[in-house]
């Protein structure tokens, strides 16, 4: 496996601690104050990174949906105006960039259109994340590839052929491009029977030179921890200050206490997995002397 080294100095891949991403997405609800609080909570939980989403509404919202009326925290407004309200510009991302650096946590975003890549380039993100919805958007992928920054792709709502075609497109651009692949199921929240965590191993067999991870949208923490035990070298979970907040992604998110628990459980599992070499631990020797009739000479003293 070819590990991926980020500009922050962190490394993703085999033999490295799982890179844990706290996905803020649009859970800031258009508020810079909430965004900063979420960065703080991600840092407090000892996550490696927080992630946002960046869209150009005029490009990402289909024209026939622009004028659909929607009830929002800012009152009833058109869908396009609502999407504009929830997007951050240069002022907000400059503040986020500075705040994340002060807290010592990586940040990056999923760009949903070419213009958003151009925008994010001003902040030199440690990597780009390609959302599952964009897996077949070759124009967007090529724009990201020309930045040279590590690319993490998510595979929800995708067939094996779509995944292999996209990976081939990236490898044809540059055989050694720093790529990571996340298994995902694009359901919010996702039922346990649709998580299919064994795909982490399947993707590892399909792409043995590429770090494989997991982007989860389930409720609860156990299955994300299990993803690490199955070999995920990075994981991503949506998180929020309060799951009852207004917005589409809050219900499938974890709250700060849950995020801190998730990080701790993942680190415990990493330690517990050990190196696979059988040994007798110091703590076992007294039990051995107490319970065994025949003890190896090296332990009999």
C-alpha positions as CSV (number, residue, x, y, z in Angstrom):
1,X,0.0,0.0,0.0
2,X,1.2,3.5,-0.9
3,X,0.6,5.7,2.1
4,X,-0.6,9.3,1.5
5,X,1.3,12.1,3.3
6,X,-0.6,15.3,3.9
7,X,0.8,18.8,4.0
8,X,0.0,18.9,7.7
9,X,2.5,16.0,8.2
10,X,-0.1,13.4,9.0
11,X,0.1,10.1,7.0
12,X,-2.9,8.0,5.9
13,X,-2.4,4.3,5.2
14,X,-1.0,1.0,6.5
15,X,0.8,1.1,9.8
16,X,-0.5,4.5,10.6
17,X,-3.2,5.6,13.2
18,X,-6.7,5.8,11.6
19,X,-7.2,9.3,10.3
20,X,-10.5,10.4,11.9
21,X,-12.6,13.0,10.1
22,X,-15.4,14.9,11.8
23,X,-17.7,15.9,9.0
24,X,-19.3,19.3,9.6
25,X,-20.7,19.5,6.1
26,X,-23.5,22.0,6.2
27,X,-24.3,21.4,9.8
28,X,-23.1,24.9,10.6
29,X,-26.5,26.1,9.1
30,X,-24.8,29.1,7.6
31,X,-23.5,30.4,11.0
32,X,-19.7,31.1,11.3
33,X,-20.1,31.0,15.1
34,X,-21.6,27.4,14.9
35,X,-18.8,26.4,12.5
36,X,-16.2,27.6,14.9
37,X,-17.9,25.7,17.8
38,X,-17.8,22.6,15.7
39,X,-14.1,23.0,14.9
40,X,-13.5,23.4,18.6
41,X,-15.5,20.2,19.4
42,X,-13.6,18.3,16.7
43,X,-10.3,19.4,18.2
44,X,-11.5,18.7,21.8
45,X,-12.5,15.2,20.7
46,X,-9.0,14.7,19.2
47,X,-10.2,14.1,15.7
48,X,-7.6,14.6,13.0
49,X,-9.7,16.8,10.8
50,X,-12.9,18.6,10.3
51,X,-14.5,18.7,6.8
52,X,-16.9,21.1,5.2
53,X,-18.8,21.1,1.9
54,X,-18.5,23.8,-0.7
55,X,-20.9,24.5,-3.5
56,X,-21.7,27.2,-6.0
57,X,-25.5,27.2,-5.7
58,X,-26.1,28.6,-9.2
59,X,-24.2,25.6,-10.6
60,X,-25.3,22.9,-8.2
61,X,-29.1,23.6,-7.9
62,X,-31.1,22.5,-11.0
63,X,-32.8,25.5,-12.6
64,X,-36.3,24.0,-12.2
65,X,-35.7,23.9,-8.4
66,X,-34.6,27.5,-7.9
67,X,-38.0,29.0,-7.1
68,X,-39.4,26.2,-5.0
69,X,-40.5,27.7,-1.7
70,X,-39.1,26.3,1.5
71,X,-39.5,26.9,5.2
72,X,-36.2,27.8,6.8
73,X,-34.8,29.3,10.0
74,X,-34.7,32.6,8.1
75,X,-38.4,32.4,7.1
76,X,-40.0,31.1,3.9
77,X,-37.8,31.6,0.8
78,X,-36.9,30.1,-2.6
79,X,-34.6,27.0,-2.6
80,X,-31.8,28.9,-4.4
81,X,-31.8,31.6,-1.8
82,X,-31.8,29.0,1.0
83,X,-28.7,27.4,-0.6
84,X,-27.0,30.7,-0.8
85,X,-27.7,31.3,2.9
86,X,-26.0,28.1,3.9
87,X,-22.8,28.7,1.8
88,X,-19.7,30.3,3.3
89,X,-17.6,32.8,1.3
90,X,-14.0,34.0,1.6
91,X,-14.6,35.9,4.8
92,X,-16.0,32.8,6.6
93,X,-13.5,30.3,5.3
94,X,-10.6,32.7,6.1
95,X,-11.8,32.7,9.7
96,X,-12.3,28.9,9.7
97,X,-8.8,28.4,8.3
98,X,-7.3,30.6,11.0
99,X,-9.3,29.0,13.8
100,X,-8.5,25.5,12.7
101,X,-4.8,26.3,12.6
102,X,-5.0,27.8,16.1
103,X,-6.7,24.6,17.4
104,X,-4.2,22.3,15.6
105,X,-6.7,20.4,13.5
106,X,-6.7,19.8,9.8
107,X,-9.6,21.1,7.7
108,X,-10.7,20.5,4.2
109,X,-13.9,20.4,2.1
110,X,-15.8,18.5,-0.5
111,X,-16.1,20.7,-3.6
112,X,-19.2,20.0,-5.6
113,X,-18.3,22.0,-8.7
114,X,-15.2,23.3,-10.6
115,X,-15.6,26.8,-9.3
116,X,-15.5,25.6,-5.7
117,X,-12.1,23.9,-6.3
118,X,-10.8,27.3,-7.6
119,X,-12.2,28.9,-4.5
120,X,-10.8,26.3,-2.0
121,X,-7.3,26.5,-3.6
122,X,-6.8,29.9,-2.0
123,X,-6.6,28.0,1.4
124,X,-4.3,25.2,0.4
125,X,-6.4,22.4,1.9
126,X,-4.6,19.2,3.1
127,X,-6.7,17.2,0.7
128,X,-9.9,17.1,-1.4
129,X,-12.8,14.8,-0.7
130,X,-15.0,13.8,-3.6
131,X,-18.6,13.2,-2.5
132,X,-20.3,10.0,-3.6
133,X,-22.6,12.1,-5.8
134,X,-19.6,13.4,-7.7
135,X,-17.9,10.0,-8.4
136,X,-18.7,10.1,-12.1
137,X,-18.1,13.9,-12.5
138,X,-14.9,13.6,-14.6
139,X,-14.7,17.4,-15.2
140,X,-14.7,18.0,-11.4
141,X,-12.2,15.2,-10.8
142,X,-9.8,16.5,-13.5
143,X,-9.9,20.0,-11.9
144,X,-8.9,18.5,-8.6
145,X,-6.2,16.3,-10.1
146,X,-4.6,19.4,-11.6
147,X,-4.1,20.8,-8.1
148,X,-1.9,17.8,-7.2
149,X,-3.5,17.6,-3.7
150,X,-4.4,14.2,-2.2
151,X,-7.8,13.0,-3.3
152,X,-10.3,11.0,-1.2
153,X,-13.2,9.6,-3.2
154,X,-16.4,8.2,-1.7
155,X,-18.2,5.3,-3.3
156,X,-21.8,5.5,-2.1
157,X,-24.6,5.0,-4.7
158,X,-21.9,3.6,-7.1
159,X,-21.5,0.3,-9.0
160,X,-18.2,-1.5,-9.1
161,X,-17.7,-0.5,-12.7
162,X,-18.2,3.2,-11.8
163,X,-15.6,2.9,-9.1
164,X,-13.1,1.1,-11.3
165,X,-13.7,3.5,-14.2
166,X,-13.1,6.5,-11.9
167,X,-9.9,5.0,-10.4
168,X,-8.7,4.2,-13.9
169,X,-9.3,7.8,-14.9
170,X,-7.3,9.1,-12.0
171,X,-4.4,6.6,-12.6
172,X,-4.4,7.4,-16.3
173,X,-3.8,11.1,-15.2
174,X,-1.0,10.0,-12.9
175,X,-0.2,6.4,-11.9
176,X,1.2,7.6,-8.6
177,X,-1.5,10.1,-7.8
178,X,-2.1,10.3,-4.0
179,X,-5.5,8.6,-3.9
180,X,-7.7,7.2,-1.1
181,X,-11.0,5.3,-1.5
182,X,-13.8,5.4,1.1
183,X,-16.5,2.7,1.2
184,X,-19.9,4.3,1.8
185,X,-23.6,3.7,1.5
186,X,-25.5,6.9,0.7
187,X,-28.5,6.6,3.0
188,X,-29.2,9.1,5.8
189,X,-29.4,7.5,8.3
190,X,-28.2,4.1,7.0
191,X,-29.6,0.8,8.3
192,X,-27.1,-1.6,9.7
193,X,-28.0,-4.2,7.1
194,X,-27.1,-1.8,4.3
195,X,-23.7,-0.8,5.7
196,X,-21.9,-3.7,4.0
197,X,-18.7,-3.1,5.9
198,X,-17.1,-6.2,4.3
199,X,-16.7,-3.9,1.2
200,X,-13.7,-2.4,3.0
201,X,-11.8,-5.6,2.6
202,X,-13.2,-6.1,-1.0
203,X,-11.9,-2.6,-2.0
204,X,-8.6,-3.4,-0.3
205,X,-8.3,-6.5,-2.5
206,X,-9.4,-4.5,-5.6
207,X,-6.9,-1.7,-5.0
208,X,-4.1,-3.1,-2.8
209,X,-1.9,0.0,-3.3
210,X,-4.5,2.5,-2.2
211,X,-5.5,3.4,1.4
212,X,-9.1,2.3,2.0
213,X,-11.4,4.0,4.5
214,X,-15.0,4.4,5.5
215,X,-17.6,7.2,5.3
216,X,-20.5,6.4,7.6
217,X,-24.0,7.8,7.8
218,X,-25.4,5.4,10.4
219,X,-26.6,6.0,13.9
220,X,-24.5,4.7,16.8
221,X,-20.7,4.3,17.0
222,X,-20.0,0.5,17.0
223,X,-20.1,0.0,13.3
224,X,-17.7,2.8,12.6
225,X,-15.3,1.3,15.2
226,X,-15.8,-2.1,13.4
227,X,-14.8,-0.5,10.1
228,X,-11.4,0.3,11.6
229,X,-11.0,-3.3,12.9
230,X,-11.8,-4.4,9.3
231,X,-9.0,-2.3,8.0
232,X,-10.2,1.2,7.4
233,X,-7.2,3.5,7.4
234,X,-9.5,6.6,7.7
235,X,-13.1,7.1,8.8
236,X,-15.5,10.0,8.4
237,X,-18.7,10.7,10.4
238,X,-21.0,13.7,10.3
239,X,-21.2,15.5,13.5
240,X,-23.3,18.3,15.0
241,X,-23.8,20.3,18.2
242,X,-27.3,18.9,18.6
243,X,-29.0,16.2,16.5
244,X,-32.3,18.1,17.0
245,X,-31.1,21.2,15.2
246,X,-32.8,22.2,11.9
247,X,-31.3,20.8,8.8
248,X,-31.1,17.7,6.6
249,X,-27.9,16.1,8.0
250,X,-28.2,16.6,11.8
251,X,-30.3,13.4,12.5
252,X,-27.6,11.2,11.0
253,X,-24.8,12.9,12.9
254,X,-23.0,12.3,16.2
255,X,-22.9,14.9,18.9
256,X,-19.7,16.1,20.6
257,X,-19.8,13.6,23.4
258,X,-20.3,10.8,20.8
259,X,-17.5,12.0,18.6
260,X,-15.1,12.0,21.6
261,X,-16.2,8.5,22.5
262,X,-15.8,7.4,18.8
263,X,-12.2,8.7,18.7
264,X,-11.4,7.0,22.1
265,X,-12.9,3.7,21.0
266,X,-11.0,3.7,17.7
267,X,-7.7,4.4,19.5
268,X,-8.5,1.6,22.0
269,X,-9.2,-0.9,19.1
270,X,-6.0,0.1,17.4
271,X,-4.0,-0.6,20.5
272,X,-5.9,-3.8,21.2
273,X,-5.3,-5.2,17.7
274,X,-1.6,-5.5,18.5
275,X,1.0,-6.9,16.1
276,X,-0.3,-10.4,15.7
277,X,2.8,-12.0,17.3
278,X,1.9,-14.4,20.2
279,X,3.6,-13.6,23.4
280,X,3.1,-14.1,27.2
281,X,2.5,-10.8,28.9
282,X,3.9,-9.9,32.3
283,X,0.4,-9.7,33.7
284,X,-0.2,-13.4,32.7
285,X,2.8,-14.9,34.5
286,X,1.3,-14.8,38.0
287,X,-1.9,-16.4,36.7
288,X,0.2,-19.0,34.9
289,X,2.1,-19.9,38.2
290,X,-1.2,-20.1,40.1
291,X,-3.3,-22.1,37.6
292,X,-0.8,-24.3,35.6
293,X,0.7,-27.6,36.9
294,X,3.5,-27.5,34.4
295,X,5.4,-24.2,33.7
296,X,8.1,-23.5,31.2
297,X,11.5,-23.2,32.7
298,X,11.9,-19.6,31.6
299,X,8.8,-18.7,33.8
300,X,9.4,-21.0,36.7
301,X,11.7,-18.8,38.7
